[in-house]
């Protein structure tokens, strides 16, 4: 029988132990007869590369052999992923990368927003601190200047007073109502003014005030008759120490010029009133009061007690209706006497607040005083024509309204700004809650009125809050960059004129109602009214 085994070369590793096997230790060539070529080392590829050949055969057949593949280069090549696997991995990698990029972008935006918010808050704090420091510094400087001025007013230091009727109250009152009166060429209005004042006030209201009348004319007959009439008509108030009549005289020669006489009269009145009460209200004998004017002033002073102010104006009259702190009266009296004799008194009164860092007037929209009668020619020179500003209906400009208060179904904050019977109601507001009117275009606003609570019963009012004016509108009607105080809410409402610094062209962008104290009850913001003048943007340039 013919031996079918292939010949074995001399020196083959199959000689000996493997020579008697029935099958060759290596497969034949693809042609079926020739052995595989020699390895680079000069030997044929025998058992050393058998695993590699088996791996290739299994890969071509699509099977996986039963033997464990040793970690040869062929195994590594077989374990490498195919094109589909690589494509899938690339897709997953791209998804992960895109997701990370989007997440990073989102986190970056959040970080930028938080940083911007922190910067804005920090800026507010810094500006507030700088403002307080500036105000404090200015007040200290001006107080020193006023002290120096007072030293140069020997007339007040040597002033003499004579009590003509009544006596000072036993204890300090809340308010002194000061009236300076002199002989009128035609008729005296003093008795009518006092009668109207007491009739407009209730007993409890009068318990908070003292009325101080300073008679400044030197005519002895007129003085005697006037004092007798006052004592006869108002004896009850004199006995209750609610009415006091005095006559003062400056040290030195009496002033002769018209303005000098007027300024001296009011300086004497203020100087005497400095120790009678906490606050001083200036009137004259041709001014009448609205009913309950004392209550109006009382609640307003209570709301403004902790806020910085120098003069509060309860009418648009140029002279009467102004309230001062009694602690400022000595400086104001000296201030009136320092300036030349031809400087009008009402001009000096308007120039006094800026010296104590009140840059704009604080004037309330609803006047509680009005002027009556006609002044003589000499009086008209001292007192300008006093006419109340008459406002028409509010003209709320186009605006959006934002709030962080609780919104109930079918009740939106825009209702608070609509000029009809609709209103905005919320529940349990907390300190820091706000409702902001954001004007579509900046406007020059002349008056703002905010009404809270029900119209008739006054229930659900905002107990403690304030109204702020915003400037520098932010993008997308988000609000304004900075806010300044207009005034506190008094008995659930605010009605106040908006004043601007001289030569200011900046228009108003926002009106914000801010809650200052939490209240566990309903809050009804009934209406926000705005009066405007046309804002000419060309002026801004």
C-alpha positions in Angstrom: 0.0 0.0 0.0 1.4 3.4 -1.0 2.4 5.8 1.6 0.3 9.0 1.0 2.1 11.2 3.5 4.0 14.2 2.2 7.7 14.0 2.3 9.4 15.6 5.2 12.4 17.7 4.7 15.6 17.0 6.5 15.9 18.7 9.7 12.2 19.0 10.1 10.9 19.2 13.6 8.5 16.3 12.8 11.2 13.7 12.7 11.0 11.4 15.6 8.0 11.9 17.9 5.6 13.2 15.3 6.7 11.2 12.3 4.4 8.3 12.8 1.1 10.3 12.8 -1.6 9.5 10.2 -2.3 13.2 9.4 0.3 15.9 8.7 0.9 18.3 11.5 0.1 21.2 9.2 -2.6 21.7 6.5 -1.7 21.6 2.9 -1.4 24.7 0.8 -4.6 26.1 -0.8 -3.6 24.2 -3.9 -3.9 21.0 -1.9 -0.4 19.6 -2.4 2.3 22.0 -1.5 3.3 22.8 2.0 3.2 26.3 3.5 6.3 28.4 2.8 9.1 28.6 5.2 8.9 31.0 8.1 11.2 34.1 8.1 13.5 32.2 10.4 14.2 29.6 7.8 11.8 26.9 9.2 8.4 25.9 8.0 5.4 27.1 9.9 4.4 24.1 11.9 2.8 23.8 15.3 4.0 27.2 16.3 1.5 28.8 13.9 -1.2 26.3 14.1 -3.4 28.4 16.4 -3.0 31.2 13.9 -4.1 29.1 11.0 -7.1 27.7 13.0 -8.1 31.2 13.9 -8.1 32.2 10.3 -10.1 29.2 9.2 -12.7 29.8 12.0 -13.0 33.5 11.0 -13.6 32.5 7.3 -16.2 30.0 8.4 -17.8 32.4 10.8 -17.5 29.9 13.7 -15.7 30.1 17.0 -13.5 27.2 17.7 -13.7 25.1 20.9 -10.1 25.8 21.8 -9.2 28.9 23.7 -7.2 31.3 21.5 -3.9 32.2 22.8 -2.9 35.8 22.8 -1.2 35.9 19.5 -1.3 38.8 16.9 -4.0 36.9 15.0 -6.2 36.8 18.1 -5.7 40.5 18.6 -6.6 41.1 15.0 -9.7 38.9 15.3 -10.8 40.7 18.5 -10.6 44.2 16.8 -14.1 45.7 16.1 -15.6 45.6 12.7 -16.8 48.7 10.7 -20.3 48.6 12.1 -19.1 48.4 15.6 -16.8 51.3 15.1 -19.6 53.4 13.5 -21.9 52.7 16.5 -19.2 53.6 19.0 -18.6 56.9 17.1 -22.3 57.7 17.2 -22.4 57.1 21.0 -19.3 59.2 21.4 -20.8 62.1 19.5 -24.0 61.9 21.5 -22.1 62.0 24.7 -19.9 64.9 23.5 -22.9 66.9 22.3 -24.7 66.3 25.6 -21.7 67.4 27.5 -21.4 70.5 25.4 -25.1 71.4 25.9 -24.9 70.7 29.6 -21.8 72.8 29.9 -23.5 75.7 27.9 -26.5 75.5 30.2 -24.4 75.4 33.3 -22.4 78.3 32.0 -25.5 80.4 31.4 -26.8 79.6 34.9 -23.4 80.6 36.3 -23.4 83.8 34.3 -27.0 84.6 35.5 -26.1 83.9 39.1 -22.9 85.9 38.7 -24.9 88.8 37.1 -27.5 88.6 39.9 -24.8 88.6 42.5 -23.1 91.5 40.9 -26.3 93.5 40.7 -27.1 92.8 44.3 -23.6 93.7 45.3 -23.8 96.8 43.2 -27.0 97.8 45.0 -25.5 97.3 48.4 -22.4 99.3 47.4 -24.5 102.1 45.9 -26.7 102.2 49.0 -23.7 102.3 51.3 -22.0 105.0 49.2 -25.3 107.0 49.1 -25.6 106.7 52.9 -22.0 107.7 53.4 -22.5 110.7 51.0 -25.7 111.8 52.7 -24.1 111.4 56.1 -21.1 113.4 55.0 -23.2 116.1 53.5 -25.4 116.4 56.5 -22.4 116.7 58.8 -20.9 119.4 56.6 -24.2 121.3 56.3 -24.9 121.0 60.0 -21.6 122.6 60.7 -22.3 125.3 58.2 -25.7 126.0 59.8 -24.1 126.1 63.3 -21.7 128.7 61.9 -24.6 130.6 60.4 -26.5 130.5 63.7 -23.6 132.1 65.4 -23.8 135.0 62.9 -27.5 135.6 63.8 -27.3 137.7 66.9 -30.9 138.9 66.2 -32.3 135.5 67.0 -30.0 135.0 70.0 -31.3 138.3 71.5 -34.9 137.8 70.4 -37.6 138.8 72.9 -41.1 137.3 73.1 -44.2 138.4 74.9 -47.1 136.0 75.6 -50.4 137.8 74.5 -52.8 134.9 75.1 -52.5 131.3 76.4 -49.5 129.4 77.6 -47.2 126.7 76.2 -48.4 123.1 76.6 -47.1 121.1 79.6 -45.5 118.5 77.3 -44.3 118.3 73.7 -47.0 117.8 71.1 -46.7 116.1 67.8 -47.3 119.1 65.7 -47.2 122.9 65.9 -49.4 124.8 63.5 -47.6 128.1 63.0 -49.4 131.2 61.6 -47.7 134.6 61.3 -50.2 137.5 60.9 -50.0 141.2 60.5 -52.4 144.1 59.9 -54.0 143.9 56.5 -54.9 147.0 54.6 -58.5 145.9 54.0 -59.6 143.2 56.5 -58.1 140.6 58.7 -58.5 136.9 57.8 -56.9 135.6 61.0 -60.1 134.9 63.0 -61.7 133.1 60.0 -58.5 131.0 59.6 -58.5 130.0 63.2 -62.3 129.2 63.2 -61.9 127.0 60.1 -58.9 125.3 61.5 -60.6 124.2 64.8 -63.8 123.3 63.0 -61.9 121.0 60.7 -60.4 119.1 63.6 -61.8 116.6 66.1 -61.1 116.6 69.9 -58.5 113.7 69.7 -56.8 115.5 66.8 -56.5 118.7 68.7 -54.9 116.8 71.5 -51.9 116.2 69.3 -51.3 119.8 68.2 -50.7 123.3 69.5 -51.7 126.3 67.3 -49.1 129.1 67.6 -50.0 132.6 66.3 -47.3 135.2 66.0 -48.6 138.8 65.7 -46.0 140.8 63.9 -47.5 144.2 63.5 -46.4 147.0 65.9 -49.7 148.9 65.9 -50.8 148.8 69.6 -54.5 149.3 68.8 -54.6 146.5 66.3 -52.6 144.2 68.6 -55.0 144.9 71.5 -58.1 144.4 69.5 -56.9 141.2 67.8 -55.9 139.6 71.1 -59.2 140.5 72.6 -61.1 138.9 69.7 -59.0 135.7 69.9 -59.5 135.4 73.6 -63.2 135.8 73.3 -63.8 133.4 70.4 -61.4 130.7 71.3 -61.3 130.7 75.1 -61.9 127.0 75.4 -58.8 126.2 73.2 -56.7 128.8 75.1 -57.6 127.2 78.4 -56.8 123.7 77.0 -53.3 125.1 76.0 -54.2 124.3 72.3 -53.8 128.0 71.2 -50.9 130.3 72.0 -50.5 133.9 70.9 -47.2 135.6 71.0 -45.3 138.7 69.7 -41.6 138.5 69.0 -39.0 141.1 68.3 -35.4 140.6 67.0 -32.5 142.1 68.8 -31.2 145.2 67.1 -33.1 147.7 64.9 -36.3 146.5 63.3 -36.1 145.6 59.6 -37.6 148.0 57.1 -37.5 146.3 53.7 -40.6 144.3 52.8 -38.9 140.9 52.4 -36.8 141.5 55.5 -39.9 142.1 57.6 -41.5 138.9 56.2 -38.4 136.8 56.8 -38.0 138.2 60.3 -41.6 137.4 61.2 -41.3 133.8 60.1 -37.8 133.4 61.7 -39.3 134.6 65.0 -42.2 132.2 64.6 -40.0 129.2 63.9 -37.5 130.1 66.6 -40.2 130.1 69.3 -41.8 126.9 68.0 -38.6 124.8 68.1 -39.3 123.3 71.5 -43.1 123.0 71.4 -43.5 119.8 69.3 -41.7 117.3 67.1 -42.9 118.8 63.8 -43.9 122.2 62.6 -46.6 123.1 60.0 -46.4 126.5 58.3 -49.7 128.2 57.4 -50.8 131.8 56.9 -54.1 133.6 57.7 -55.4 133.3 54.1 -55.2 129.5 54.0 -58.0 127.1 54.8 -57.8 123.4 55.9 -59.6 120.4 54.6 -61.5 118.3 57.2 -59.3 115.8 59.2 -56.1 117.4 57.9 -54.4 116.7 61.2 -55.1 112.9 60.8 -53.7 113.0 57.3 -50.5 114.7 58.5 -50.3 112.3 61.5 -50.5 109.1 59.5 -48.1 110.5 56.9 -45.5 111.5 59.5 -45.8 108.0 61.1 -45.0 106.4 57.7 -42.1 108.8 57.0 -40.7 108.7 60.6 -37.8 106.4 59.8 -37.1 107.8 56.3 -34.9 110.7 55.3 -36.7 114.0 54.6 -36.4 117.7 55.3 -39.7 119.1 54.1 -43.0 117.4 53.4 -45.5 119.5 51.3 -49.2 118.9 51.8 -50.2 121.3 49.1 -48.9 122.8 45.9 -49.0 126.3 47.5 -45.6 127.9 47.3 -45.6 129.0 51.0 -48.2 127.3 53.2 -48.7 123.6 53.8 -45.0 122.7 54.4 -44.0 120.5 57.4 -40.5 120.6 58.9 -38.9 118.8 61.8 -38.7 121.0 64.8 -35.1 120.1 65.3 -34.3 121.9 61.9 -36.2 125.1 62.8 -33.3 127.0 64.5 -31.2 126.4 61.4 -34.0 127.3 59.1 -34.7 130.5 61.0 -31.0 131.5 60.8 -31.0 130.6 57.1 -33.8 133.1 56.4 -31.9 135.9 58.0 -28.6 135.3 56.4 -29.6 136.2 52.9 -30.0 139.7 51.4 -33.2 141.6 52.2 -34.6 141.3 48.6 -34.6 137.5 48.6 -38.2 136.2 48.7 -39.1 133.9 51.7 -40.7 131.2 49.6 -37.6 130.9 47.5 -35.4 130.4 50.6 -37.9 127.8 51.8 -37.5 125.8 48.6 -33.7 126.1 48.7 -33.4 124.8 52.3 -34.1 121.0 51.7 -31.3 120.5 49.2 -28.8 121.8 51.8 -29.8 118.8 53.9 -29.5 116.3 51.0 -33.2 116.3 49.9 -32.7 116.9 46.2 -36.3 116.9 45.1 -39.5 118.1 46.7 -41.7 115.6 48.5 -45.2 116.8 47.6 -48.4 114.9 48.0 -51.0 114.7 45.2 -54.1 115.4 47.3 -53.8 118.9 48.8 -55.3 119.4 52.3 -54.9 123.2 52.2 -56.2 125.9 49.8 -55.9 129.7 49.5 -58.8 132.1 49.9 -59.2 135.9 49.4 -57.1 138.4 47.6 -53.8 139.7 48.8 -52.9 143.4 48.8 -50.3 144.8 46.5 -47.5 144.6 49.1 -48.6 141.0 50.1 -48.6 139.9 46.4 -44.9 141.0 46.2 -44.1 138.6 49.1 -46.5 135.8 48.3 -46.7 134.6 44.7 -50.0 133.7 43.2 -50.9 130.4 44.8 -53.0 128.2 42.5 -53.5 124.5 43.1 -52.4 122.3 40.2 -55.5 120.8 38.6 -55.0 117.3 37.2 -57.3 115.7 34.7 -58.0 112.0 34.5 -55.1 109.6 34.8 -53.6 108.6 31.5 -51.9 105.3 32.3 -49.4 104.7 29.4 -49.0 101.2 27.9 -47.2 98.9 30.3 -46.9 95.3 31.4 -47.2 94.2 35.0 -45.1 91.6 36.8 -45.4 90.2 40.3 -44.1 87.4 42.5 -47.2 87.4 44.6 -49.7 84.4 44.6 -51.9 84.6 41.6 -55.4 83.1 41.8 -57.3 81.7 38.9 -58.7 84.3 36.4 -57.0 87.1 38.4 -54.0 88.6 36.7 -51.7 91.5 38.0 -52.6 93.6 34.9 -56.0 94.2 36.5 -54.3 96.5 39.1 -53.2 98.8 36.3 -56.5 98.9 34.3 -58.5 102.0 34.7 -61.8 100.3 35.5 -63.4 98.4 38.4 -61.2 95.4 38.1 -58.4 94.8 40.7 -55.7 92.3 41.6 -56.2 90.2 44.7 -53.6 88.0 46.4 -53.3 86.0 49.6 -50.8 86.2 52.5 -48.1 88.5 50.9 -44.7 88.4 52.6 -41.9 90.9 53.0 -40.2 91.5 49.7 -43.1 90.7 47.5 -43.6 93.2 44.7 -45.8 94.3 41.9 -44.0 96.2 39.1 -45.5 98.3 36.3 -43.0 98.3 33.4 -43.7 101.1 31.0 -43.4 100.2 27.3 -41.6 103.4 26.7 -39.9 105.7 29.3 -42.1 108.6 30.2 -42.0 111.7 32.3 -44.5 110.9 35.1 -45.9 113.8 37.1 -48.2 112.0 39.6 -48.7 108.5 40.9 -51.6 107.2 43.0 -51.7 103.6 44.4 -54.9 102.4 46.0 -55.1 99.2 48.1 -58.1 97.7 50.0 -61.8 97.9 49.3 -63.2 101.2 48.2 -65.8 101.6 50.9 -64.8 99.6 53.9 -61.1 99.9 53.5 -60.5 96.2 54.2 -57.6 94.2 52.8 -55.2 97.2 52.6 -51.5 96.9 52.4 -50.5 97.5 56.0 -46.9 98.4 55.4 -45.3 99.1 52.0 -43.7 101.6 49.7 -43.8 102.8 46.1 -40.5 103.1 44.2 -39.7 104.7 40.9 -37.5 102.7 38.5 -35.0 104.1 36.0 -32.8 102.4 33.3 -35.2 99.8 31.8 -33.8 96.3 31.3 -34.2 94.3 28.1 -37.4 92.3 27.4 -39.4 94.4 29.9 -37.9 92.6 32.9 -37.8 95.7 35.1 -35.4 98.5 35.8 -31.8 98.7 36.8 -32.3 101.0 39.8 -35.1 102.2 42.0 -35.6 105.3 44.2 -38.1 105.8 46.9 -41.2 107.8 46.0 -42.9 107.3 49.4 -44.4 104.9 51.9 -48.0 103.7 51.6 -50.1 105.6 54.2 -53.3 103.9 55.3 -53.3 101.7 52.3 -52.7 104.3 49.7 -50.2 106.7 48.2 -50.9 109.8 46.2 -47.8 111.8 45.4 -46.3 114.1 42.9 -43.2 113.0 41.0 -40.4 115.5 41.0 -37.1 115.4 39.1 -33.8 117.0 39.8 -33.2 120.2 37.9 -32.1 119.7 34.3 -32.8 116.0 34.5 -33.8 114.4 31.2 -34.1 110.8 32.5 -37.6 109.4 32.2 -39.4 106.9 34.3 -39.3 103.3 33.3 -41.0 101.4 36.2 -43.3 101.9 39.2 -42.9 99.2 41.9 -45.1 98.5 44.9 -43.1 96.7 47.5 -44.4 94.8 50.5 -42.4 95.7 53.7 -44.2 93.4 56.2 -45.9 90.1 55.9 -49.6 89.9 56.5 -51.7 86.8 56.9 -54.8 88.1 55.0 -56.0 89.0 51.7 -54.4 92.0 49.9 -56.4 93.9 47.3 -54.4 96.2 45.0 -57.4 98.1 43.7 -55.8 100.5 41.2 -52.6 102.2 40.1 -53.1 105.6 38.5 -50.4 107.4 36.5 -50.4 111.0 35.1 -47.7 111.7 32.5 -46.4 114.5 30.3 -45.1 113.6 26.9 -41.5 112.5 27.0 -39.5 114.0 24.1 -36.6 111.7 23.4 -34.9 114.3 21.3 -34.2 116.3 24.4 -32.3 113.3 25.8 -29.7 113.7 23.1 
